[in-house]
Amino acid sequence: MSQPTPGDVHVNGPLTNISIAFMQNASNFIADRVFPNIPVTKQSDLYFLYDRGFFNRDEMEERAPGTESAGGGYEISTDPYFARVYAFHHDIPDQRRANADAPLQPDTEATNLVSHKALIKRETLWTGKYFSTGIWGTDLTGITGTPVPGTSFLKWSDANSTPIEDIRAAKTSVLENTGFEPNILVLGQKVADALVDHPDIVDRIKYGQSSGNQAVIEMSDLEALFKIPRILVMKAIVNSAAEGVANLHGFIGGSNALLAYSTPAPGIMTPTAGYTFSWTGFLGAGALGSRIRRFRQEKIQSDRVEIDMAFDQKLIAAELGFFFSAAI
């Protein structure tokens, strides 16, 4: 594994007020903003599941004098979570620390590096857990030909497509099946770009803006148009190339979209599409189950900065989600 050498951190006549690092903004990552985070003290445990069918039946009957009321019940099952531990470290050799020029702060840089790796891991794991086909109650795939109802839709990058109607129909489908209306829409960056330029959306929104001005569409406009309280855009990128090979960057979220119900108030009998269980009992870990340590590696004469992260992203109710793959 390559590391900066003393020559990498000592530059003749450096511009002491300039230091550029290609670090992504933390707001680009959405993994901890879609579904509620549940701090847990144990690495593994059980949570309760209620069968919604028992709650949605019409079973109340007229009661005649002197007779018992109609009655019924409900079933409860359990499902486990297990907070796996992920880790990454960066070593700061004594020689590099001693030779570093004033603008360079090895400890801060190491902390930023390992923290950034944690954000990328959390985002990529979230994508695999929730932002793919074969996971949710309904999957539709974007195509360029004639869509098949219940299976596909016309890609939203096509001017003849109907994203407003598609999303409205998906909301209605989830509501009819569960009694809960989706309240969050997650979009890949390129999908968001296609939607704000779609002629149907531009036409709908421009009439509500000042006349004579070109329509400028924000996510808040889409939230109002789709009647969805929150829309999140997956802006984070990942380099999928191995070290030593030419960089290959791409958006982690790809060209997909997820419509789901995410409870604003987690509780025992509160439906939600997903939860993240973060192991806060992991020897001083914070609310997201992560901790950063700095300790000595005397054998290699280095200080090690290491991050641990323990969590489990769980699908709770597949029927509370509706997935659009290959949307553009």
N, C-alpha and C positions, 0 to 999 in steps of 0.2 A: 504494500500500500504506500503510495507516494506521500511525502510530507514536505512542507516548506523547509528549505535548507537555510543556513545562516545567510547565504547570499540572496535568498529570496526576500528576506526581511530587512536587509541593510542595503540601502541604495545611496550612491554618491549624490549629494546635493538634492535630497528629496523636496518636493513641494509639501512643506509640513502641514499645510492647512487643507490638503486634499487627500481623501482616501475613498476609493470607490469599491463597493462590494455589490455584486449582483444578487442581493437578497430580496425575495418577494415580500410584498406587504402582507402582514398577517391577515388583513381583511379579505385577501383573495381566497382564503380557505373557509369552507362552509361546514365542515364535518361536525363541529360542535354547536352549530346554530340551527340545524334542521330539526332534530329530535331532542327531547329533554335529556340532560345529564343527571344521572342518579348516583350520588356518592355512596359507596358501600364500604363497610369496615372489613368484610371478609372477601377473600379472593373468589370464592364460589358460594352459591346459595341458590334458593328457589324463589320464584315469584309466582303469584296466582294468575290464572286465566279463567275468565268467566265466559260461558257459551252464550253469545248474544241472542241465539234463537229462543232461549227460555224467557228472555225479557221482552221480546217483541211479539209474542203470541197474544191474540185477543181471546182471553179465557174468562174474563169476568162475566157472570151470569146473573139474570134477575133472581132475586131471593124471595121465595114465598114465606108467609108467616110461619114461624115455628120450625123452619128448616135451616140446615147449615149452609154457610156460604160456600161458593165454589173456591177451590184451593189449588195450589200448585207449588212448585219449587224451582230450583235452578241447580246446575252442576258446576263444580269448581275443579279445575285441574291445575297442575303445577308444571313449570318449565325451568330448567337451570340456566344460570349464566356462569361463565368462567372467565375471569380477567387475566388474559395472557400478558406476560411481561415482555416488552420490547426495549431494546437498549442500543446505545451508540456512544462511542467515546472519541476524544481527540487528545493526543498527547502533546505536551509543550516541553521539548527538551531544554535543559538548562543552558546549553550553548546558544540556542535560538533566543531564549529570553534575555540573556546577557548581551546579545548583539543587536537586539531590536532597536530601531530608531524611535524617536519620541512619538510620532503619530500612531505607531502600531501598539496595540494593547492586546497581547496574546491571550490573556484570560477572558477579556470581553469578546474577542473574536472567536475563541473556542466555544464560549457559551452561546453566541449567536449561531455558530455552525451546528452544534448539536440540537439546539432548539428548532432550527429550521428543518433538520432531518426528521424531527419528531412530527412537525406539522405535515410534512410530505407523507410520512408513513400513515398518519391518522387519516389523511384525505384519501390516499389510495386504498386503504382498507375500507373506508366508508363507501367508496365507489364500488368495490367488489361486493359488499354486503347489501347495498340498497340500489345502486345506480346501474342495473344491468337487467337483462331479460331472465325470465324463469323465476322471478322472485315475488312479484306482486300479483294481486287478484286478477288484473287484466294487463296484457301486453299488446301494444299495437306497433307495427313496424312501418316506417316511412318508405314509400315506393315512388317511382316515377311514372308508373302506369295507372290503370284504373284500380282504385282501392277496393278491397273486399271487406264489407262490413263485418266488424268484430275481429278482424285480423290485421288490417293495414289501413293506412291513411296516406293522402298525397303529401309528399314532403313540403314542409313549410317554406322552403326556399323557392318553391314554385309559386308564381304570382297567381295561379288559379286555385291554389290550396285554400283551405278554410280553417285556419288555426283557431279563430274565435269560436266557431261552431264545434270544432273538435274538443277544445278544452271544456266548453260548456257541457257537452254530452258526457265527457268523462266525469265531471263534477256530479252531474245528475245520476250517473251510473253508480258511483260510490255512495251517494246519499241514499239512493233507493235500496241498495244492498245492505247498508249498515245503519242508516239513520243519522250519520255524521257527514257533514259537508266538508270536503277538503279545504284546508286553510293555508296551505303552503305549496308553492310551485318552485322547483329547482330546475334551473336551465344551464346547459353547457354554454360557454361564452359565445360560440358561433351560432348557437340556436337563438340566443338573446339578440345577437346582431341581426339575424334574419327576421325576427319578429318585429323589431322596431322599424324595419324598412319595408315590411309587408304592406302592399297597397290597401288592403281592407282595414288594417289597423291604423295606418296613417290617415285614411279617410275618416274613420270614426273619431279619432282624437283631434284632428286639426280644426274641426268645427267648434271645439270647446276652447280653442286658443285665439289669441288676438288676430283679427283679420289683417291680411297683408304680410304676415310673418310666416316664414317657413316652419312647418311643424317640427318641433324638437321633442322627441319622445323619451321619457325617462321610465325607469322601472315602476315608479309610483303611478304613472299613467297606465301602465299595463295592469297594475294591481286594481286600479279603479275600473278598467275596462273588463277585466276577467272576473271582477268581484272576488278577489283572492287577497286576504290580508297581507301576506308576505310572499315576495318573489326573491329568491336568492340566485345569484349567478356564480357559477364555478369558474373563477378566473385563474386558479392556481395551475402551475405547469410542473412537469417532471421531465428530467433528462433520462430517457430509457436506454441510452448507450452505455456500455461498460467503460470503465476507466481506461484511458489510452486509445479509445476509438473516438471518431468525430462525434461531437454532441448531437443528440437527436431530441429536441425539446418538443413538447406537445401539451395541450390542455388535458388535465387529468379527467375532466368530466366528459370529454368527447362531444358527440353530437346528439345528446339525449335530453330527455325532460322527464321529471317525476312530479306527479300531482299526488298529494297525500294529506291525511289529517294528522296533525301533531298537537297533542294536548298542551295547552298553555299552563295547566296546573296538574302535574303528575299526582296520582293517588292510587289507592288499592283497587277501586272499582272505576277507574278512569280509562276509557279506550284511547289508544294511540297507535300509530303505525310502527313506531320504533322507540327504543331507549338506548342510551349508552350507560353502562354500569362501569363507573370508574372506581378503582380500588384505592380509596383514600387512607385505608389502614395499612398501606404498604410503607412502613417505616418512614413516616413523615411526608408522604406524598401529598400534593395539593388537591384541589377540587377536581381536577381532570386526571388524577391518578399518576401524575408525573413528578419527578424530583430530579434535581441536578446536584451532583456531588463533585468536589474537587479533592483529590487525594494524591499522595506521593507514590511514585513507582521508582523506588530507589535503584532497582536492578538496571533500569534503562536511563537513570538520571533524568527523570522527566516528571512533570506534574500532569495528572490525568483529569480531564473534565469529562464527566460522563452523565448521560441522561437515561433514566429509566421511565417507562410509561406502562401502566397496567390498566387495561380496560377491556370491555367486551361490548361491541355494537350488536344489539339484538333486534331481529325482526319480531315484532310483537303481534301485529295483525295484518296479514298480507292483503286482506280485503279492503283495508283502509288506504291502499295505494293504487295508482294507475300509472303505468309506465309507457312512455313514447320513445322507442328506439330509432336510431338513424333518422332523426327528425328533419335533417337537412341533407 
